Amino acid sequence: MGKVHVFDHPLIQHKVALMRKTETTTKDFRDLATEVVTLMGFEATRNLPLEPVEIETPICKATVNMLKGEDIAIVPILRAGLGFVDGMLSLYPNAKVGHIGLYRDPETHEPVEYYCKMPTDIDKREIFVVDPMLATGGSAVAAIDFIKQHGGKNIAFMCLIAAPEGIEVLQKAHPDVDIYIAAKDEKLNENAYIVPGLGDAGDRLYGTK
């Protein structure tokens, strides 16, 4: 079973608290999202493989540990997941970025993929699927389904805020996927919004209604 990691670092908790506030502006919300994701990225990549490499320091030759290949892919779920990309790229500028877009069929209520573009070597990469909110879990499950269909194997999911219902659904559908969360909230309300949450993350990132 994949592990659920809820971050308790004071800086992450403080910045998420600022994002929740109604009066936080679009610019500040966007900046805070980048800062939180950057902080989360340190811990989410803790188990990336290292290899010994011989280098020359100003003093002598030395064997040091460096990332083995930097084979990382970041896959935001459109559109709100785009707010995660810059923070991750600041840590891993050589990462490749895929994109996946989903909508729900109004009659069947099933997720439909309308756009999916993955790196050609996605099967060889550590994949971080990113989306600000894990509410019902439907979009996350569908996105990971589609990524696996395109060859993705080593997958983790990162979000700002998650509801217990969404965590349960994602774990049941994809027990091999680790989940990284900045804050675990109380529940979903009758409209499937996370409580207390922060509203619609896409609207708050891009200034739409």
C-alpha positions in Angstrom: 0.0 0.0 0.0 1.3 3.4 -0.9 2.1 5.7 2.0 0.2 8.9 2.9 2.6 11.7 3.9 1.0 14.7 5.6 3.5 17.5 6.1 3.8 19.1 9.5 6.6 21.6 8.8 5.8 25.0 10.3 6.6 26.9 7.1 4.3 24.7 5.0 1.4 25.0 7.6 1.8 28.8 7.8 1.8 29.3 4.0 -1.2 27.0 3.5 -3.0 29.0 6.2 -2.4 32.2 4.3 -3.7 30.5 1.1 -7.0 29.7 2.9 -7.8 33.3 3.7 -10.5 34.8 1.6 -8.6 38.1 1.3 -5.4 36.6 -0.1 -4.9 38.1 -3.6 -4.5 36.1 -6.8 -0.8 37.1 -7.0 -0.1 36.2 -3.4 -2.1 32.9 -3.7 0.0 32.0 -6.8 3.3 32.9 -5.1 2.4 30.9 -2.0 1.5 27.9 -4.1 4.9 27.9 -5.7 6.6 28.3 -2.3 4.6 25.5 -0.7 5.3 23.1 -3.6 9.0 23.9 -3.5 9.1 23.0 0.2 7.0 19.8 -0.3 9.3 18.8 -3.2 12.3 18.4 -0.9 10.5 15.7 1.1 8.6 14.1 -1.8 11.9 13.3 -3.5 13.7 12.0 -0.5 14.1 8.5 -2.0 15.5 9.5 -5.4 18.5 7.2 -6.1 22.0 8.6 -5.8 25.3 7.4 -7.3 28.9 8.0 -6.4 30.7 10.4 -8.8 34.3 11.5 -8.8 34.9 15.2 -9.1 37.7 17.7 -8.7 37.4 20.2 -5.9 39.8 23.2 -5.5 41.7 21.0 -3.0 41.7 17.5 -4.4 39.7 14.7 -6.2 36.7 13.5 -4.2 33.9 11.0 -4.6 30.5 12.6 -3.9 26.9 11.5 -4.2 24.8 12.9 -7.0 21.4 12.2 -8.4 21.3 9.2 -10.6 20.1 10.5 -13.9 17.5 13.1 -12.6 14.8 11.1 -14.5 11.8 13.0 -13.2 8.5 13.9 -14.8 6.0 16.4 -13.5 2.4 15.9 -14.7 -0.1 18.6 -13.7 -3.8 17.9 -14.0 -5.2 20.8 -16.0 -5.8 23.5 -15.2 -5.2 24.1 -11.5 -2.2 21.6 -11.4 -0.3 24.1 -13.5 0.2 26.2 -10.3 2.5 23.4 -9.0 4.9 23.2 -12.0 7.2 26.2 -11.3 7.9 25.2 -7.7 8.9 21.7 -8.8 11.0 23.0 -11.7 12.9 25.3 -9.4 14.2 22.2 -7.7 14.5 20.0 -10.7 15.1 22.2 -13.8 15.9 19.2 -16.0 12.6 17.5 -15.3 10.2 16.8 -18.2 6.7 18.0 -18.0 3.6 16.2 -19.2 0.0 17.5 -19.2 -3.3 15.8 -18.7 -6.7 17.3 -19.1 -10.0 15.8 -17.8 -13.6 16.6 -17.8 -16.7 14.8 -16.5 -19.2 13.6 -18.9 -22.5 15.3 -17.9 -24.6 12.2 -18.5 -22.3 9.3 -17.3 -20.4 11.4 -14.8 -17.3 9.5 -15.8 -13.9 11.3 -16.3 -13.0 11.8 -20.0 -9.5 12.5 -21.1 -9.5 15.5 -23.5 -5.7 16.1 -23.6 -2.8 13.9 -22.7 0.8 14.7 -23.7 3.6 12.7 -21.9 7.4 12.6 -22.3 8.3 9.7 -24.7 10.3 8.0 -22.0 7.6 8.3 -19.3 8.0 4.6 -18.4 11.6 5.3 -17.2 10.8 8.3 -15.0 9.8 9.0 -11.5 6.4 10.7 -12.0 4.9 13.4 -9.8 1.2 14.0 -10.6 0.2 17.4 -9.1 -3.1 19.0 -8.4 -3.9 21.5 -5.6 -7.0 19.6 -4.2 -7.8 15.9 -3.6 -11.6 16.1 -2.9 -13.6 13.2 -4.2 -10.5 11.6 -5.7 -12.2 11.0 -9.1 -9.9 13.3 -11.1 -6.7 12.0 -9.4 -7.7 8.3 -10.0 -8.6 9.0 -13.6 -5.4 10.9 -14.3 -3.2 8.1 -12.9 -5.3 5.6 -14.9 -4.5 7.4 -18.1 -0.8 7.9 -17.2 -0.4 4.2 -16.5 -2.1 3.5 -19.9 0.6 5.7 -21.5 3.3 3.6 -19.8 3.9 5.4 -16.5 4.9 3.2 -13.6 6.6 4.9 -10.7 4.0 7.5 -9.7 3.4 9.7 -6.7 0.6 12.2 -6.2 1.1 15.7 -4.6 -1.6 18.1 -3.5 -2.0 21.1 -1.1 -5.2 19.9 0.6 -7.0 16.6 0.8 -10.2 15.3 2.2 -10.3 11.8 3.9 -12.8 10.7 1.3 -10.4 11.5 -1.6 -7.5 9.8 0.1 -9.5 6.6 0.6 -10.7 6.5 -3.0 -7.2 7.1 -4.4 -5.6 4.5 -2.2 -8.2 1.9 -3.1 -7.8 2.6 -6.9 -4.0 2.9 -6.9 -2.5 1.2 -3.8 1.0 1.6 -5.4 1.0 5.4 -5.4 2.4 7.5 -2.5 0.4 10.5 -1.6 2.0 13.8 -0.4 -0.3 16.3 1.3 0.4 19.8 2.8 -2.8 19.6 4.9 -5.5 17.0 5.6 -8.9 18.6 6.1 -12.0 17.5 7.9 -14.5 16.4 5.2 -16.4 17.1 1.9 -19.6 19.1 2.0 -22.7 18.4 0.1 -21.2 20.2 -3.0 -18.0 18.0 -2.8 -16.0 21.0 -1.6 -13.3 20.4 1.0 -14.1 21.8 4.4 -12.6 24.1 5.6 -10.6 24.1 2.3 -9.7 27.2 0.4 -12.3 27.4 -2.3 -11.8 26.7 -6.0 -8.0 26.5 -6.4 -8.1 27.1 -10.2 -10.2 30.3 -9.8 -7.9 31.6 -7.0 -4.8 30.9 -9.0 -6.0 32.5 -12.2 -8.4 35.2 -11.0 -11.5 33.6 -12.5 -15.0 32.9 -11.1 
